[in-house]
Amino acid sequence: MRTHEIRTRTRTEQPTAVATATLSVPEIGPWLGRTYAAVAAALNAQGLRPVGPPFARYHVLGGGRHEVEAGFPTSAPVAPAGEVRPSALPGGEAAETVHTGPYDEMEPAYAALAAWVRDQGGELAGDAWEVYLSDPNTQPDPATWRTGIVQPYRPAV
């Protein structure tokens, strides 16, 4: 059984440039590739650069569908351009861990974060997001992929 080291930190709200879609699980991977390219192009056209790795935030809708917001953190809000719009990752308390391995094996990392928050007497505060620390195009072995998972939470009072 794999264990996950949980770290906490107080995050500052982070401006982002994103695109959003409602997708089934098989649609997510191809959409992410296209979306990261579109967001990077929009940033470049505006003279901006990402200030961190790509991320995706998932809201489970049920029926195998997810609302997905994906893009890059930025130093300032991006101007809307086509499907790309400004957004932000929330500030506040967050529990974080890193999953190493294929994307389809991340569920235990999410469960570990939720259990940690519950064990601390806290409660989850919105959707988690994934930060892609490895690039599958340059690192083709899924066993080596590293993905940060950030779960906002409200601490016990």
Order of alpha helices (4+ residues) and beta strands (2+ residues): beta-beta-alpha-beta-beta-beta-beta-alpha-beta-beta-beta
